Amino acid sequence: FATDERGGVVLDATIVLAPESADQKDTAFEHLVISPYPSQYEKKVRLKDDTAILLRPIRPEDEPLEAALFERLSRETIYFRFFGYVPTFDDQSFRRFTHIDYDREIAIVADLAIEGEEQIIGVVRMIADPWYETAEYAIVIADEWQAKGLGSILTEYIIAIAGKKGIKRLEADVLSSNRAMIKLFEKFGFSFDKTDIQEWHVSKTLMPSVG
């Protein structure tokens, strides 16, 4: 380090890297690591009417497709999903939906091309706690694609992914008036606890995935 009338100048510097011991885990900077796009979760499926659908993790560039999906949702579908009518969603909302930490959160979209235009017609999502004990489940499907088996396909797939990640339990809340979702939860063996006259809390214990 040298100085003159104009200030100081660093002439030389040395960086020392401490070697990592064999039994030492590099956890100090885990919070700085961005998990890569999990392409292993891309999967092609078919609906009851034989429509070909691509299931894939959501991507940051899906923001306009996610916004277009919400524009096609009915007031009832929005009410059931968010437990109240939300008249508009801003850019920050869609950014939150699409820019996710793949390590703790997975959102699987149902993607297809309609008249040459890519569309997202449904999304299932789980957000795990820091200890991977439980994950919150949520799903929404465009009205015109409901009752075609997509809800079951997405739910079965997110349960499988949760098992692979070692999550022990999926949980969700559902309005008692949402008969379609209650039927779906019953189909997949969720247990029900009444929280109040209008709402159920549901949960499913997951078996650890092998391989």
Accessible surface in RSA format (square Angstrom, percent):
REM  Atomic radii and reference values for relative SASA: ProtOr
REM  Chains: A
REM  Algorithm: Lee & Richards
REM  Probe-radius: 1.40
REM  Slices: 20
REM RES _ NUM      All-atoms   Total-Side   Main-Chain    Non-polar    All polar
REM                ABS   REL    ABS   REL    ABS   REL    ABS   REL    ABS   REL
RES PHE A   1   166.85  83.5 107.97  66.9  58.87 153.2 108.06  65.5  58.79 168.2
RES ALA A   2    41.39  38.1  35.49  54.8   5.90  13.4  41.10  57.9   0.28   0.8
RES THR A   3    97.53  69.4  68.22  69.2  29.32  69.9  36.81  49.4  60.72  91.8
RES ASP A   4    69.95  49.0  44.53  44.3  25.42  60.1  35.78  84.2  34.17  34.1
RES GLU A   5   162.61  93.4 117.02  88.5  45.59 108.6  72.69 140.6  89.93  73.4
RES ARG A   6   207.72  87.2 167.73  85.5  40.00  95.2  76.23 104.2 131.50  79.7
RES GLY A   7    37.11  45.8   0.00   N/A  37.11  45.8  35.83  98.3   1.27   2.9
RES GLY A   8    45.25  55.8   0.00   N/A  45.25  55.8   4.67  12.8  40.57  90.9
RES VAL A   9    85.34  56.2  81.31  73.6   4.03   9.7  85.34  74.2   0.00   0.0
RES VAL A  10   102.05  67.1  78.19  70.8  23.86  57.5  78.19  67.9  23.86  64.7
RES LEU A  11   128.69  71.7  94.59  67.7  34.10  85.7  98.00  68.8  30.69  82.6
RES ASP A  12   120.94  84.7  96.76  96.3  24.19  57.2  37.42  88.1  83.53  83.3
RES ALA A  13    82.77  76.1  49.24  76.0  33.54  76.3  57.58  81.1  25.20  66.7
RES THR A  14   116.76  83.0  82.33  83.5  34.43  82.1  58.53  78.6  58.23  88.0
RES ILE A  15   151.47  86.2 123.63  92.1  27.84  67.1 126.63  91.2  24.85  67.4
RES VAL A  16   128.94  84.8 100.82  91.3  28.11  67.7 103.66  90.1  25.28  68.6
RES LEU A  17   151.86  84.6 130.97  93.7  20.89  52.5 132.67  93.2  19.19  51.6
RES ALA A  18    91.70  84.3  63.51  98.0  28.19  64.1  65.55  92.3  26.15  69.3
RES PRO A  19   126.58  92.3 100.26  91.4  26.31  95.6 112.17  92.6  14.41  89.5
RES GLU A  20   101.58  58.3  70.94  53.7  30.64  72.9  30.90  59.8  70.68  57.7
RES SER A  21    58.00  49.0  43.99  58.7  14.01  32.3  48.99 104.3   9.01  12.6
RES ALA A  22   118.44 108.9  68.21 105.3  50.23 114.3  81.08 114.2  37.36  99.0
RES ASP A  23   132.44  92.8  99.30  98.8  33.14  78.4  50.94 119.9  81.50  81.3
RES GLN A  24    98.51  55.1  87.16  63.7  11.35  27.0  25.24  53.7  73.28  55.6
RES LYS A  25   167.25  81.6 149.53  91.7  17.72  42.2  96.39  86.8  70.85  75.5
RES ASP A  26    98.52  69.0  76.41  76.1  22.11  52.3  25.65  60.4  72.88  72.7
RES THR A  27    74.29  52.8  61.78  62.6  12.51  29.8  32.89  44.2  41.40  62.6
RES ALA A  28    70.51  64.8  45.49  70.2  25.02  56.9  57.16  80.5  13.35  35.4
RES PHE A  29   125.60  62.8 124.53  77.1   1.07   2.8 125.50  76.1   0.10   0.3
RES GLU A  30   107.76  61.9  96.30  72.9  11.46  27.3  34.47  66.7  73.29  59.8
RES HIS A  31   146.48  80.1 105.16  73.1  41.32 105.7  89.98  92.7  56.51  65.8
RES LEU A  32   119.33  66.5  93.92  67.2  25.41  63.9  98.26  69.0  21.07  56.7
RES VAL A  33   107.96  71.0  86.71  78.5  21.25  51.2  90.67  78.8  17.30  46.9
RES ILE A  34   158.01  89.9 136.76 101.9  21.25  51.2 139.69 100.6  18.33  49.7
RES SER A  35    28.73  24.3  23.61  31.5   5.13  11.8  10.68  22.7  18.05  25.3
RES PRO A  36   111.45  81.2  98.04  89.4  13.41  48.7 108.47  89.6   2.98  18.5
RES TYR A  37    68.04  31.8  48.26  27.5  19.78  51.5  48.26  36.3  19.78  24.4
RES PRO A  38    11.09   8.1   7.50   6.8   3.59  13.1  11.09   9.2   0.00   0.0
RES SER A  39    66.80  56.4  58.43  78.0   8.37  19.3  24.57  52.3  42.23  59.2
RES GLN A  40   127.94  71.5  94.09  68.8  33.85  80.6  60.39 128.5  67.55  51.2
RES TYR A  41    18.12   8.5  18.12  10.3   0.00   0.0   5.63   4.2  12.49  15.4
RES GLU A  42    76.83  44.1  55.40  41.9  21.43  51.0   9.54  18.5  67.29  54.9
RES LYS A  43    97.27  47.5  90.09  55.3   7.17  17.1  53.38  48.0  43.89  46.7
RES LYS A  44   178.00  86.8 153.62  94.3  24.39  58.1  96.55  86.9  81.45  86.8
RES VAL A  45    23.32  15.3  13.75  12.5   9.56  23.0  22.13  19.2   1.19   3.2
RES ARG A  46   142.77  59.9 122.42  62.4  20.35  48.5  40.87  55.9 101.90  61.8
RES LEU A  47     7.95   4.4   0.00   0.0   7.95  20.0   0.95   0.7   7.00  18.8
RES LYS A  48   170.03  82.9 127.25  78.1  42.77 101.8  90.69  81.6  79.34  84.5
RES ASP A  49    78.50  55.0  47.07  46.9  31.43  74.3  45.75 107.7  32.76  32.7
RES ASP A  50    92.37  64.7  84.88  84.5   7.49  17.7  30.46  71.7  61.90  61.7
RES THR A  51    33.63  23.9  25.80  26.2   7.83  18.7  20.54  27.6  13.09  19.8
RES ALA A  52    59.97  55.1  45.56  70.3  14.41  32.8  45.92  64.7  14.05  37.2
RES ILE A  53     3.60   2.0   0.00   0.0   3.60   8.7   2.33   1.7   1.27   3.5
RES LEU A  54    56.85  31.7  55.04  39.4   1.81   4.6  55.04  38.7   1.81   4.9
RES LEU A  55     0.51   0.3   0.51   0.4   0.00   0.0   0.51   0.4   0.00   0.0
RES ARG A  56     2.97   1.2   2.97   1.5   0.00   0.0   1.68   2.3   1.29   0.8
RES PRO A  57     0.00   0.0   0.00   0.0   0.00   0.0   0.00   0.0   0.00   0.0
RES ILE A  58     0.00   0.0   0.00   0.0   0.00   0.0   0.00   0.0   0.00   0.0
RES ARG A  59    63.94  26.8  63.94  32.6   0.00   0.0  15.62  21.3  48.32  29.3
RES PRO A  60    59.16  43.1  55.51  50.6   3.65  13.3  55.77  46.0   3.40  21.1
RES GLU A  61   114.35  65.6  92.50  70.0  21.85  52.0  60.76 117.5  53.59  43.8
RES ASP A  62     1.70   1.2   1.70   1.7   0.00   0.0   0.00   0.0   1.70   1.7
RES GLU A  63    37.71  21.6  37.19  28.1   0.51   1.2  11.98  23.2  25.72  21.0
RES PRO A  64    90.94  66.3  79.31  72.3  11.63  42.3  86.37  71.3   4.57  28.4
RES LEU A  65    36.38  20.3  35.71  25.5   0.67   1.7  35.84  25.2   0.54   1.4
RES GLU A  66     2.81   1.6   2.81   2.1   0.00   0.0   0.00   0.0   2.81   2.3
RES ALA A  67    25.67  23.6  25.18  38.9   0.49   1.1  25.18  35.5   0.49   1.3
RES ALA A  68    35.77  32.9  33.61  51.9   2.16   4.9  34.83  49.1   0.94   2.5
RES LEU A  69     0.00   0.0   0.00   0.0   0.00   0.0   0.00   0.0   0.00   0.0
RES PHE A  70    15.24   7.6   8.39   5.2   6.85  17.8   8.74   5.3   6.50  18.6
RES GLU A  71   148.09  85.0 111.39  84.3  36.70  87.4  46.74  90.4 101.35  82.7
RES ARG A  72    68.04  28.6  48.45  24.7  19.59  46.6  50.20  68.6  17.84  10.8
RES LEU A  73    14.82   8.3   0.00   0.0  14.82  37.3   0.25   0.2  14.57  39.2
RES SER A  74    42.29  35.7  31.90  42.6  10.38  23.9  41.16  87.6   1.13   1.6
RES ARG A  75   156.79  65.8 151.81  77.4   4.98  11.9  67.03  91.6  89.76  54.4
RES GLU A  76   112.76  64.7 105.06  79.5   7.70  18.3  32.82  63.5  79.94  65.3
RES THR A  77    15.90  11.3  12.68  12.9   3.22   7.7  10.38  13.9   5.52   8.3
RES ILE A  78    12.34   7.0  12.34   9.2   0.00   0.0  12.34   8.9   0.00   0.0
RES TYR A  79    95.61  44.6  95.61  54.4   0.00   0.0  56.20  42.2  39.41  48.6
RES PHE A  80    44.55  22.3  38.19  23.7   6.36  16.6  38.31  23.2   6.24  17.9
RES ARG A  81    62.47  26.2  48.33  24.6  14.15  33.7  12.36  16.9  50.11  30.4
RES PHE A  82    56.66  28.3  31.29  19.4  25.36  66.0  36.60  22.2  20.06  57.4
RES PHE A  83    76.90  38.5  50.60  31.3  26.30  68.4  50.77  30.8  26.14  74.8
RES GLY A  84    21.40  26.4   0.00   N/A  21.40  26.4  21.40  58.7   0.00   0.0
RES TYR A  85    88.21  41.2  62.15  35.4  26.06  67.8  37.05  27.8  51.16  63.1
RES VAL A  86    48.52  31.9  47.33  42.8   1.19   2.9  48.14  41.8   0.38   1.0
RES PRO A  87    98.15  71.5  76.95  70.1  21.20  77.0  76.95  63.5  21.20 131.7
RES THR A  88   110.21  78.4  94.23  95.5  15.97  38.1  69.91  93.9  40.30  60.9
RES PHE A  89    40.58  20.3  17.79  11.0  22.79  59.3  19.06  11.6  21.52  61.6
RES ASP A  90    87.41  61.2  75.71  75.4  11.70  27.7  44.01 103.6  43.40  43.3
RES ASP A  91    98.78  69.2  96.10  95.6   2.68   6.3  15.90  37.4  82.88  82.7
RES GLN A  92   131.34  73.4 128.99  94.3   2.35   5.6  35.18  74.9  96.16  72.9
RES SER A  93    33.20  28.1  25.79  34.4   7.40  17.1  10.50  22.4  22.70  31.8
RES PHE A  94    16.33   8.2  16.33  10.1   0.00   0.0  16.33   9.9   0.00   0.0
RES ARG A  95   110.24  46.3 110.06  56.1   0.19   0.4  42.00  57.4  68.25  41.4
RES ARG A  96   114.66  48.1 108.01  55.1   6.65  15.8  66.82  91.3  47.84  29.0
RES PHE A  97    31.29  15.7  31.29  19.4   0.00   0.0  31.29  19.0   0.00   0.0
RES THR A  98     0.25   0.2   0.00   0.0   0.25   0.6   0.00   0.0   0.25   0.4
RES HIS A  99    85.87  46.9  67.95  47.2  17.91  45.8  51.78  53.4  34.09  39.7
RES ILE A 100    22.51  12.8   0.01   0.0  22.50  54.2   5.17   3.7  17.34  47.0
RES ASP A 101    77.61  54.4  65.04  64.7  12.57  29.7  40.81  96.0  36.80  36.7
RES TYR A 102    22.05  10.3  18.96  10.8   3.09   8.1  17.90  13.5   4.15   5.1
RES ASP A 103    72.23  50.6  69.54  69.2   2.69   6.4   9.95  23.4  62.28  62.1
RES ARG A 104    93.43  39.2  90.06  45.9   3.36   8.0  26.80  36.6  66.63  40.4
RES GLU A 105     9.62   5.5   9.34   7.1   0.28   0.7   2.53   4.9   7.09   5.8
RES ILE A 106     0.37   0.2   0.37   0.3   0.00   0.0   0.37   0.3   0.00   0.0
RES ALA A 107     0.08   0.1   0.00   0.0   0.08   0.2   0.00   0.0   0.08   0.2
RES ILE A 108     0.00   0.0   0.00   0.0   0.00   0.0   0.00   0.0   0.00   0.0
RES VAL A 109     0.00   0.0   0.00   0.0   0.00   0.0   0.00   0.0   0.00   0.0
RES ALA A 110     0.00   0.0   0.00   0.0   0.00   0.0   0.00   0.0   0.00   0.0
RES ASP A 111    10.67   7.5   9.73   9.7   0.95   2.2   0.51   1.2  10.16  10.1
RES LEU A 112    19.52  10.9  11.30   8.1   8.22  20.7  19.52  13.7   0.00   0.0
RES ALA A 113    74.22  68.2  46.54  71.8  27.67  63.0  46.54  65.5  27.67  73.3
RES ILE A 114    55.28  31.5  50.15  37.4   5.13  12.4  53.10  38.2   2.18   5.9
RES GLU A 115   177.35 101.8 127.72  96.6  49.63 118.2  59.05 114.2 118.30  96.6
RES GLY A 116    78.83  97.2   0.00   N/A  78.83  97.2  36.73 100.8  42.10  94.3
RES GLU A 117   110.77  63.6 106.46  80.5   4.31  10.3  35.17  68.0  75.60  61.7
RES GLU A 118    71.63  41.1  63.29  47.9   8.33  19.8  27.11  52.4  44.52  36.3
RES GLN A 119    30.73  17.2  29.39  21.5   1.34   3.2   5.09  10.8  25.64  19.4
RES ILE A 120     0.77   0.4   0.00   0.0   0.77   1.9   0.00   0.0   0.77   2.1
RES ILE A 121     0.00   0.0   0.00   0.0   0.00   0.0   0.00   0.0   0.00   0.0
RES GLY A 122     0.00   0.0   0.00   N/A   0.00   0.0   0.00   0.0   0.00   0.0
RES VAL A 123     5.65   3.7   4.30   3.9   1.35   3.2   4.30   3.7   1.35   3.7
RES VAL A 124     0.00   0.0   0.00   0.0   0.00   0.0   0.00   0.0   0.00   0.0
RES ARG A 125    19.07   8.0  18.84   9.6   0.23   0.5  11.89  16.2   7.19   4.4
RES MET A 126     1.68   0.9   1.67   1.1   0.01   0.0   1.68   1.4   0.00   0.0
RES ILE A 127    56.87  32.4  51.82  38.6   5.05  12.2  51.82  37.3   5.05  13.7
RES ALA A 128     2.34   2.2   1.01   1.6   1.33   3.0   1.44   2.0   0.91   2.4
RES ASP A 129    33.87  23.7  27.64  27.5   6.22  14.7  24.09  56.7   9.78   9.7
RES PRO A 130    78.40  57.1  55.09  50.2  23.30  84.7  56.19  46.4  22.21 138.0
RES TRP A 131   188.18  75.5 166.19  80.4  21.99  51.6 144.39  77.0  43.79  71.0
RES TYR A 132    50.92  23.8  50.11  28.5   0.81   2.1  46.59  35.0   4.32   5.3
RES GLU A 133    71.01  40.8  71.01  53.7   0.00   0.0  28.48  55.1  42.53  34.7
RES THR A 134    27.29  19.4  27.01  27.4   0.29   0.7   8.19  11.0  19.10  28.9
RES ALA A 135     1.85   1.7   0.00   0.0   1.85   4.2   1.85   2.6   0.00   0.0
RES GLU A 136   107.32  61.6 103.60  78.4   3.72   8.9  28.66  55.4  78.66  64.2
RES TYR A 137     7.80   3.6   2.07   1.2   5.73  14.9   2.07   1.6   5.73   7.1
RES ALA A 138    19.35  17.8  13.93  21.5   5.42  12.3  19.06  26.8   0.29   0.8
RES ILE A 139    20.14  11.5   7.75   5.8  12.39  29.9   8.98   6.5  11.17  30.3
RES VAL A 140    10.83   7.1   6.35   5.8   4.47  10.8  10.82   9.4   0.01   0.0
RES ILE A 141    20.87  11.9  17.53  13.1   3.33   8.0  17.53  12.6   3.33   9.0
RES ALA A 142     0.00   0.0   0.00   0.0   0.00   0.0   0.00   0.0   0.00   0.0
RES ASP A 143    51.30  35.9  38.34  38.2  12.95  30.6  24.60  57.9  26.70  26.6
RES GLU A 144    89.67  51.5  67.60  51.1  22.07  52.5  60.05 116.2  29.62  24.2
RES TRP A 145    32.15  12.9  31.92  15.5   0.23   0.5  30.28  16.1   1.87   3.0
RES GLN A 146    74.54  41.7  63.69  46.5  10.85  25.8  24.75  52.7  49.79  37.8
RES ALA A 147   105.23  96.8  57.59  88.9  47.64 108.4  74.96 105.6  30.27  80.2
RES LYS A 148    63.19  30.8  61.77  37.9   1.43   3.4  21.56  19.4  41.64  44.4
RES GLY A 149    16.24  20.0   0.00   N/A  16.24  20.0  12.61  34.6   3.63   8.1
RES LEU A 150     1.02   0.6   0.20   0.1   0.82   2.1   0.20   0.1   0.82   2.2
RES GLY A 151    13.91  17.1   0.00   N/A  13.91  17.1   9.35  25.7   4.56  10.2
RES SER A 152    23.68  20.0  21.77  29.0   1.92   4.4  11.31  24.1  12.37  17.3
RES ILE A 153    38.13  21.7  35.39  26.4   2.74   6.6  36.61  26.4   1.52   4.1
RES LEU A 154     0.00   0.0   0.00   0.0   0.00   0.0   0.00   0.0   0.00   0.0
RES THR A 155     0.30   0.2   0.30   0.3   0.00   0.0   0.30   0.4   0.00   0.0
RES GLU A 156   110.58  63.5 108.97  82.4   1.61   3.8  28.33  54.8  82.25  67.2
RES TYR A 157    22.54  10.5  20.13  11.5   2.41   6.3  16.06  12.1   6.48   8.0
RES ILE A 158     0.00   0.0   0.00   0.0   0.00   0.0   0.00   0.0   0.00   0.0
RES ILE A 159    27.40  15.6  25.84  19.2   1.56   3.8  25.84  18.6   1.56   4.2
RES ALA A 160    46.78  43.0  34.94  53.9  11.85  26.9  45.46  64.0   1.32   3.5
RES ILE A 161     0.66   0.4   0.66   0.5   0.00   0.0   0.66   0.5   0.00   0.0
RES ALA A 162     0.00   0.0   0.00   0.0   0.00   0.0   0.00   0.0   0.00   0.0
RES GLY A 163     7.41   9.1   0.00   N/A   7.41   9.1   5.15  14.1   2.26   5.1
RES LYS A 164   126.33  61.6  93.09  57.1  33.23  79.1  49.18  44.3  77.14  82.2
RES LYS A 165    52.05  25.4  29.95  18.4  22.10  52.6  18.03  16.2  34.02  36.2
RES GLY A 166    40.23  49.6   0.00   N/A  40.23  49.6  28.45  78.1  11.78  26.4
RES ILE A 167     4.55   2.6   0.53   0.4   4.02   9.7   0.53   0.4   4.02  10.9
RES LYS A 168   113.91  55.6 112.61  69.1   1.30   3.1  72.52  65.3  41.39  44.1
RES ARG A 169    83.98  35.3  83.98  42.8   0.00   0.0  13.69  18.7  70.29  42.6
RES LEU A 170     0.00   0.0   0.00   0.0   0.00   0.0   0.00   0.0   0.00   0.0
RES GLU A 171    42.26  24.3  42.10  31.9   0.15   0.4   5.43  10.5  36.82  30.1
RES ALA A 172     7.70   7.1   3.33   5.1   4.37  10.0   7.70  10.8   0.00   0.0
RES ASP A 173    69.61  48.8  50.46  50.2  19.15  45.3   7.11  16.7  62.50  62.3
RES VAL A 174     4.79   3.2   3.56   3.2   1.23   3.0   4.79   4.2   0.00   0.0
RES LEU A 175    15.41   8.6  15.19  10.9   0.23   0.6  15.19  10.7   0.23   0.6
RES SER A 176    32.02  27.1  24.49  32.7   7.53  17.3  11.83  25.2  20.19  28.3
RES SER A 177    72.99  61.7  52.10  69.5  20.89  48.1  51.78 110.3  21.21  29.7
RES ASN A 178    10.70   7.4  10.48  10.1   0.22   0.5   0.22   0.5  10.48  10.1
RES ARG A 179   151.61  63.7 147.84  75.4   3.76   9.0  70.98  97.0  80.63  48.9
RES ALA A 180    79.21  72.8  62.04  95.7  17.17  39.1  69.76  98.2   9.45  25.0
RES MET A 181    33.61  17.4  33.61  22.2   0.00   0.0  21.15  18.0  12.46  16.5
RES ILE A 182     5.95   3.4   5.95   4.4   0.00   0.0   5.95   4.3   0.00   0.0
RES LYS A 183   149.67  73.0 148.79  91.3   0.89   2.1  91.44  82.3  58.23  62.0
RES LEU A 184    19.65  10.9  16.13  11.5   3.53   8.9  18.89  13.3   0.76   2.0
RES PHE A 185     3.07   1.5   2.87   1.8   0.19   0.5   3.07   1.9   0.00   0.0
RES GLU A 186   100.79  57.9  80.63  61.0  20.16  48.0  31.23  60.4  69.56  56.8
RES LYS A 187   138.52  67.6 100.41  61.6  38.11  90.7  80.56  72.5  57.96  61.7
RES PHE A 188    33.25  16.6  26.19  16.2   7.06  18.4  32.24  19.5   1.01   2.9
RES GLY A 189    53.32  65.7   0.00   N/A  53.32  65.7  32.26  88.5  21.06  47.2
RES PHE A 190    10.60   5.3   0.00   0.0  10.60  27.6   0.00   0.0  10.60  30.3
RES SER A 191    62.86  53.1  55.51  74.1   7.35  16.9  50.70 108.0  12.16  17.0
RES PHE A 192    55.08  27.6  29.96  18.6  25.12  65.4  29.96  18.2  25.12  71.9
RES ASP A 193    86.73  60.8  82.87  82.5   3.86   9.1  25.20  59.3  61.53  61.4
RES LYS A 194   101.32  49.4  69.33  42.5  31.99  76.2  54.90  49.4  46.42  49.4
RES THR A 195    75.15  53.4  40.08  40.6  35.07  83.6  45.47  61.1  29.68  44.9
RES ASP A 196    73.50  51.5  61.91  61.6  11.59  27.4  41.75  98.3  31.75  31.7
RES ILE A 197   153.08  87.1 137.22 102.2  15.86  38.2 141.08 101.6  12.00  32.6
RES GLN A 198   119.43  66.8 118.64  86.7   0.79   1.9  25.36  54.0  94.08  71.4
RES GLU A 199    38.42  22.1  38.42  29.1   0.00   0.0   1.01   1.9  37.41  30.5
RES TRP A 200    67.18  27.0  67.18  32.5   0.00   0.0  60.36  32.2   6.81  11.1
RES HIS A 201    50.73  27.7  50.54  35.1   0.19   0.5  38.21  39.4  12.52  14.6
RES VAL A 202     0.00   0.0   0.00   0.0   0.00   0.0   0.00   0.0   0.00   0.0
RES SER A 203    19.09  16.1  17.89  23.9   1.20   2.8   2.73   5.8  16.35  22.9
RES LYS A 204    49.79  24.3  46.94  28.8   2.86   6.8  17.91  16.1  31.88  34.0
RES THR A 205   105.17  74.8  86.24  87.4  18.93  45.1  59.18  79.5  45.99  69.5
RES LEU A 206    14.27   7.9   3.60   2.6  10.67  26.8   5.01   3.5   9.25  24.9
RES MET A 207   158.62  82.1 145.82  96.5  12.80  30.5 115.61  98.3  43.01  57.0
RES PRO A 208   101.91  74.3  87.89  80.1  14.02  51.0  91.88  75.9  10.03  62.3
RES SER A 209    52.06  44.0  20.38  27.2  31.68  73.0  15.68  33.4  36.39  51.0
RES VAL A 210   149.01  98.1 118.36 107.1  30.66  73.9 121.25 105.3  27.77  75.3
RES GLY A 211   105.21 129.7   0.00   N/A 105.21 129.7  76.15 209.0  29.06  65.1
END  Absolute sums over single chains surface
CHAIN  1 A    13234.5      10511.4       2723.1       7602.5       5631.9
END  Absolute sums over all chains
TOTAL         13234.5      10511.4       2723.1       7602.5       5631.9
